[in-house]
Amino acid sequence: MNQNPITTHILDTSQGKPAANVQIKLFVLQGKEWVTLSSALTNQDGRINDWQDNSWYQDAAIEDLFGTYKILFELDPYWETQSAPAFYPSAEITFRLQDERHHHIPLLLNAFGYSTYRGS
């Protein structure tokens, strides 16, 4: 598979703008252990379109990637740049890659809450 099967973005809903320069890590569950696959920083549009290490999905059939994944959003550094107090220092979203559709995992964020959904 040459296209990234998992993408994400962050929208800071308190400011109505993307959250840039947020460190994000991607993990896969293997057995009972979380294994780090890659990491990246969100761009100026708050998006990660490609991971720093994309070898985990290159040349793989989508069915071979089916499994349970986790995205860890490191939020404290972002809130420090916004001079805003934050209740959540990080956010973790665990999800399953279980079909051939693209998996887009957005994070809607404010200093005291967050939500997510399966995007397209």
Secondary structure, DSSP 8 states (H G I E B T S, - for coil): --S-SEEEEEEETTTTEE--S-EEEEEEEETTEEEEEEEEE--TTSEESS-S--TTTTT--GGGG-EEEEEEEE-HHHHHHTT---S-SEEEEEEEE-SSS-EEEEEEEETTEEEE--B-
